Amino acid sequence: MQPIRILIADDHPLIIEGLTLALGKRGIEVVGHASVIADAVREYRQRKPDVVVMDVGFGQSSTGLDAAREILGIDPDARIVFYTQYDQDEIVREAYRLGGRGFVPKVQPTDLLADVIGQVQQGKIHFLPEIAERLALIGVRGGDDSPRAKLDARELDVFRRLAQGQTIEEIAGELSLSRKTISLVVQAVKDKLGVQRSADITKLAIRHHLIET
């Protein structure tokens, strides 16, 4: 039987090393790894793994959810398993909504991760029972007041930059847009989220794990 070929995207080298050894004993071959978002996308293009094991937090303005979205934009059939310490309802729902095939909290044993990888490689979707139950409850409750749900892609990018302390002038310069354009986006962000103060924007971004503290 051919080994399952995976790409690991995680910003902790020890996690990558540990998973490479542990999963190798289960017939799973790590054909690539990445510790930053851009590398994860590039490695996927080059390696074409059977499954991507993706963390959510990367200590950057972008997250594993963003990387997964980009990979799925390249290949809608990409099979992604999220393996992360972050399992808040918003993150679980977004992982499922954008097309993740599995979700395993890092507190779970590696053997369970290996089982999920195997099922996802076979084309199945596997969210742990407790995660699936939470997804069902989220769907019943409805509504999502997170920035990811309320903002479009440009607004979310500007929101993150504001939360990290960038000024309108700095954002306009980095995005090659006019100050007026960014000012309009900033006002739209504040109106949609119901916040005005910079401190509240930062707190909101931290609470929803859109920036690292």
C-alpha positions, 0 to 999 in steps of 0.5 A: 500500500502506498503511504499517504502523502501529507503537507504539514503547515505549522509555525512550531518546528517541534510540532512538525518534527514530532508529527513527522516521526509519529505519523511515519510509523502509521504509514503517513509520509510527510512530503513537505512542511511550512512554517509561514502562510506563503510557504504553505501555499507554495508547497501545496502547488509543488508537492500536491499532497494527498492531505494538508495538516493545517494549524490555524495560528501562525503568529501573523496577520494571516491564519491557517484559515486564510491559507486553506482558503487560498489552497482551495481556490487553487484546488477545490478538491484539496483535502485539509485537516485542521490540527490546532489548539484553537477550537472556538465556535467561530473557528470550527464553523469557518473551518467547516464552511470553507471546505475543511475535511477534518478538525482535530484539537492538538490535545488529542493523541497523534493516533487519532490524527492519523485516523482522521488523515486516513479517512480524509484521504479516502474522501470522507469528512471527519469532524470529531463527534464533540466538534460535529455536535458543536457545529450542529448547535451553532447552526441551530443558534444561527447568527455570527457576529465575528469580523470574518462573517461581517466583513469582506476580504478587503475590509477584513485585511484593513481591520487586521491592520488597524488592530495591529496599530497601523494608521490610515496613511500606512495602510494606504501606502502598503496596499497602494490605495488612496488615503480616501479609499482606505478612510472609506473602508475604515468607516465601513469596518467600524460601522459594520462592527459597531466599534470606533475606538482603536483599543476596541478594534484591537480587543475584538481582533484578539478575541476572534484570533485574527491577530496574535498577542 
